[in-house]
Amino acid sequence: MARVWIVGPLAWDTVLNVSHLPEPGGFVQGSGLMGRPGGTAANVAVGLASAGVKTGFAGYVGQDELSKKLLESLESSEIESLHVKELPGEANHVLILIDGKGERTIVGLTDDRLDQVTIRDVELKPEDYVVFVLWRSHFLEDLRYAQSVGCKIIVGIEALQEEPLISADICIGSGSDANDNFDPSQYLDRFERIVITGGANGAKQYWRENGEVKVLHQPAIPVQEVVDTTGAGDSFLAGYIKALIDSVDKVNNPMLIGAHWSALAVSMPGSQPPDWSLVKENLPSSI
């Protein structure tokens, strides 16, 4: 079985519920202040591992108490391989505001130190996947190393227009992180597939087949109530990768399973994706 290496942020999420985001100079009363493990890459890794996928995670922590809690959460998960660098100072820490509609707003509280994360000292195999959940230009040498081994590469949507231009197997991310009115098809000379998620609007997958641009729209799965959208995109990505590895249908099922996992995520509080066992209960019997 292929191993999937997830590369990127591990963070401590301090979460506060608010009725709405205040206007400049305004006031809003918060409630339910709490802390929980998060970070978009770590979230994906935890979700994938719960689905029986051989998973490795590469990221960083600091040397404070929050770092200890984050490491404990990873070690208690089903992730098989941890490549977590300990850096002086604090853990990655964010403030998450969740409004009355379940929408989340994230405020970074510490500096981004992803530039000190690398997998060039990890032994990769040709059948492995390497996923740079958030693409940064300093991952270029890591990407080249993984490609030289023969790994499949998945990158975040930031890679579409990042300099220097790169090529990978799949580019995936939220449309809110891309420039307005951009056309994904113009990047298909560098990526076999491009997947754009759009929250309640569902997701679209773009690829070329016999020289023709194909587009698959996956509607969002309806939920009774949106409670917390924090882990929605991470759950979608976990589901997409799970199906990409395990499913016979590698075009439709990744989008469908990603949508079901994302729907379950927004219907309950939490940063990390719900356990795969809960997702399976809601999947169509045909999958």
N, C-alpha and C positions, 0 to 999 in steps of 0.2 A: 504494500500500500504506500502511496506517495505521502510524504510528510509535507505539511504546509507551514512555512515559516512566516509569521506575522511580525512586521517590523513597524514600530512607531510608539505613540504615547501611552504611558501608564500614568494615571492621575488619581488624586483624591478629590472626590466631588463633594463640596459642601452645598447642600440643596436647601432652597428656601421657597416656600409657596407664597405667591402673591396673587391678588385678584386681577391685577393688570400691571403693566409697566408704566411708571409715572412719567409725566411730561417733565422737561427740564425745570428744576426748581420745585417740583411737586413732592408729594409724600404718598407712600403706600405702606400699609401694615403687613408685615410678613408673619408666617406661621409655619410650624412643623419643621423647624431648622434641624437638619441631620447631616451626617457624613456617611459616604459609602464609596467603595472602590469603583474606579471608572477609568477613563482614558480610551479613546476610540479604538486603538489597536489592541489593547488588552481586552476590551470588551469582545471584539471579534474572536480573539484567541480562546477566551473562556467559552463562548458559545459554540465554536467549532469543536473544541475538545469534548464538550458535553454530548456532541452528536457522533462520537466515536471516531472522529478524524484524528489521525496522528498529527499533533500540533506542537510547534515550537514558537516561542515568543522572544523577541529581542527588543529591549527598551532600556530605560534607566530609572534609578531611584536616587534619593539623597541619603542623608545619614540621620534624619530626624525620626520622630515617633510615627509620623504618617507613612514614612518609607517602610518602617517595620510592618505596619498594618497592610500596606500594599503587597509586600513580599509574602506575608502570611496568606493573603487571599489568593495569590497565584499558586503558592505551594499546596494549598488545600483544594485547588481546582484539578481538573483532569488533564491539564497541559502536561505533555511528556517531557519537553525540553525547554529549560529556561536559560536565556543568555542575557541577564540583566546586569548592567553596569552600575556600580555604586559610585556616585559623584559627591564631592563635598557639598554641604549645604542642604537645602530643602528638597522635598519631593515636589513633583509637578502638582499644582493645586489650582482648582478652578472653583468659581462660584456659579451655581446654576439656579436661575430664577424660573420657576414654573408658574405660568399664569392660570387664570380660571378656565381656560380652554385646553389646558394640558401642554401648551406650546412652551418650549424652553429657550432661554437666552443664556449664553455662557460668557462669563467674564474671567479671563486669565488672571491669576493672582501671583504667579511666579514666571520667571523667564523660561523660554523654550530652549532646551539644551539637546534637542534631537541631533544636532550636528556632531555630538560625541558618541552617537550610537552607530555601530557597524556590525555587519555579519561576515566580514572578510576573513575572520578567524573561525567561522563555523564550517564544518564539513558538510557540504551539500552533495546531493546525488542528482543525476539527470532527470529522474522522475519527480523530483520535488517541485513544489510551487513556492514562490517567494512573493509576498504581498506587502507592498509599501503603501499602507493605508492612507497616509498623508505624504504626498510626494514633495521632497525637498531636493534642490540641486546637489546638495552634498552627498546624496545617496547614489550619485552617478557611478562611482567606482564599485559600490556594492552591486548595483544592477549589472554592470559589465562582468563582474565576477560570476554572478548567478547565471547570466546568459552564456558565459564561456563553459560552464559546467553542463549546460543543456536544460536548465530549469525553465518552467513556465513562469512568466512574470505578470503580476497584476499591480497596477499603480493607481493612485488617487487621481481625481479629476484635475488637480493642479498641474499635472504633467502635460496636459494638452497644449498649453501655451508657454510652459516654462522653458527658459534658455539654460543650457543648450538643449535643442530638440532631441527627444529620445524616442525609441521604438520599444513596444512591449506587446504582449499577447492581448491583454485586456486593460482598458481604462474604465474606472467606475467611480461614481460619486454623485453628490447632490447638485441639481441644476442651480441651486442658490449660490454655489461656489464657483460658477462659471460666468463669463461675461454675458451680458444681455444680448439676445438675438444671435447667438453663435450657432453655427451649423455643424453638428457633430460629423456629418458625412465628409467634410473636408479634411478630417484627420485620419480617415481610414487607410491612408497610405502608410501610416506608422503604427496602427493598432488593428488587430484582427476584429476586435469587438469594442464598442463603446457603450456603456450603460449609464443612463442618466436617471436618477431618482427624483421624484417630484412630490413626495408626501402624499396628500389626499388625491393628487392627480395621477398617482401610479408611477410607473417607470417605463422607459423606452430603451430598447436595445438596437444598436445599429451595426450592420456588417455588410460586406460585399459578397455576392454570390453570382458567379459567371459575369462579372463586371457590373452588375446591377446592385444599387444600394437597397438593402432590405431593412425594414423597421418593424419591430415587434413591440406592441404596446401591451403592458401588463397592468390592468386596472388595480387600484388599491383594494384590499379586502375590507369590506365594511365591518365596523365594530360598533358596539352599543354606545360606548363612551370612551373618548380619548382622555386618558388620565395623565400620561407623562410621555412625551415624544423623545426623551433623551436618548434611548437606545435604539430608535427606529432604524436609522441608516446602518448601524453596526449589525443589527439583527438581519437586515436585508442582505448585507455582504456575507455574513456567515452562512445564510441559507443558499445564496448563490454559489459560493465555493463548495459547500457540501454537495449540492446537486451536480456541479461541474465535475466533481471527482467520482461520485457514486452512481449517478443516474445514466441510463442508456440514452435518454433524450437530453442532450446537452444544449439545446436551444431554448425550448419552452420551460422545462422543469426548473432550471436555475432561477428564472424570473418568478415562476409560480411559488416555489418554496421560499424564496426571498420575501415575496409579498406576504405570505402567511406568517412567517416568523416576525416580520415587521409589524403586522397587525396585532399579533399577540403582545408584542413589546409595548405598544402604545396603550394597550388596555389595562396595564398594571404599572405600579411605580417601580422604578429601578433604572440604573445606568447600564448594567450588563444584560445581554439577551436572556430571555427566559430559557430554562433548561429544554433541551431538544425533546425530552420525553413529553412535554406539554405540547410542543409543536406538532408532533406526530399524531396526536389525538384529533387535530383539526384539519389534517391534510385529506384531500380527496382520496378515495380508495384506489383510484387508478394509478397513483404514484407509488 
